[in-house]
Amino acid sequence: MKSLFRHLRSDLATHGGDWTRQGFWVLTVYRFGAWRYGIRFTPLRKLASFIYKALFKLVQILTGIELPCEAAIGDRFRIDHFGGIVISGDARFGDDCVIRQGVTVGLRQVTDPRSPVIGDRVDIGAGAKLLGPIRIGNDVAIGANAVVLSDVPSHSIAVGIPARILPKKPNLTAIAS
């Protein structure tokens, strides 16, 4: 229970302390769904599973975001803008990731049930599609509407359809200070 509330406090802070943000609602249901697996008393776990499934469907209808509790997401995961977001239950996210509306993270082919593994500090633009058994490195930016079908190394940018991988330019303001 302590871990559940720790995550919820962190998720609320990540969403600017605004409990009305739909991304926070989705993460609350996600965290509850993942937490319920730790309940040892079977009747209580079944009740929690029923509640999770009802809340999952309600949040999916209200927000247009599908984030099953089987997906692995890191700390400070932020959903900026809601709607049209689909994340596979096999997907893995590191810490400090940001996703926006219209993002799909999932399978490339139904016959190959493997999903992307995403590193830390990855910023995924609106409408981007990350498909198949690919690895996205740390400190990566995925451009809006990019279709990523291959691995993206750390400190890169992926843009276009299919995505082209470009090196990130150093942050000149950080170097100057």
N, C-alpha and C positions, 0 to 999 in steps of 0.2 A: 504494500500500500504506500509505503514511503517513496518508493521509486516512481509510482504513478503520479503522486502529487508533486514530486520534484520535477518530473517531465512537464506536467501541466503548468507549473509556475514558469519554467523556462520557455515553454511555447507561448504563454501569454506575454512575457517580456519580449520575445522575438517578434510578436505581432503588435508591438507598440503599446502593450497594456490594454488594448481595445478588445474586450471579450465579444463584441458584436461582429468582428471580422470573420467571414465564412471560413477562411483558412484555419483559424483557431478552432472553430466548431469541428471541422474535419479531423484535426489533430487530436482533439479531445476524444472523439469516438474511436479513432485509431489507437490511441494510448490505452483506452479502456479495453478494447478488443485484444490487444497484445497482453495486457495485465491479467485478463481472465484466465489465460492458460496456466497461470500459477496457482489457481484456486484448487486445493486438494480435495475438498469435500464435494463429491460428484453432484449431488442435487443442486448445490449452490452454483457450481460451475455451469451446469446446464441452464439454470435460470439466468446467469450472467451472459451466457451465449445467446439465449433468446433475446435478451435486452439489447445486446450488441448488434445482432442481425436486424432488429427493428430500427435501431438508431442509425445503423449503416445505410439502410435503404432510405430513411427519412432525410438524412444529410445528403445522400446522393441525389435525391429528387430536388431538394431545396437549393443545393449549391452547384450541381453539375460536376462534382468531383468524386472520382472513384479511387479511394486509397485503402485497399484491404489491409487488415492487420497482419497479414503474412509477409508483406513487404518489409524490408529492414530500412529504417531511416535513422539518421544520426541526430545529434542534438542541434538545436537552433534551426530546424528545417522550416522554411517560410514559404507560404503560398501567397504570392502577390497576385491579386485579381483572381476571380473565380470563374468557373465555367469551362466545360469541355475538357477537363483534365482526367486522363485515364492512366493509372499506374498499375502495372502487372504485380501480382502477388510475389513474383520471383525477383523483382527489382531490388537493388541494394543502393542506398545513398549514404554518403559520408556526412560529416558535420558541416554546418553553415551553408547548406544548399538553398537556392531560391528557384522556384518555378512559377511560371505565369500561365494565363489562360490558354486553352487550346493545346496544351502539351500532352503528348502520348509517350510513355516509357513502357515498352513491352516487347512482345514477340515479333520477329520478322516473318516467321512461317509457323503455322499451327503444328507442323510435324516436328519442329525443333523448339521445345518449350524452355528456352533459355532467354533471360532478359538482361538488360544492361547492368553493369556494376559501375557506379558513379562515385568519384572521389570526393574530397573535401573542397569546400569553397567553389562549388560549380554553380554558375548562373545560367539558367535555361530560359531563353527568350520565348515570347508568345508564339504559339503555333508550331513549335519545334517538335520533331518526331525523332526519338532515339529507339532504334529497333534492333533486336537480335542480341546474340552473345558478345557484346562489345564492352570495352573498358574505357571509361572516361577518366583521365588523370585529375590531379589536384589543380586548383586555380585555373579552371577552364571556363570560357564563355561560349555558350551555344547561341548563335544568332537566331533572330526571329524567323520562323518558318523553315529553318534548316532541317534537312532530313539526314540524320547521322546513321550510317550503316557500317562504319568501321571504327576501330580504336582511335581515340584522340589523346595524344600525349599531354602530360602536365604542361602548364603555362602556354596554352594554345587557344586559338579561337576557331570555331567550326561555323562556316557560313555556306549557304547555297543548297541546291538540290541537284545531285547528292552533295553532301557537305564537302567543302574543301577545307583542309587544315592549314591554318596560318599561325606563325609564331606571334605571341603577344608582344607588343612593344612595351619597353620598360616605362613605368610611371615616372615621367620627368618631374612632376611636382614633388614626389616623394624624394627623388634624388637631390633636388635643389635645396630642400630644407634640412 
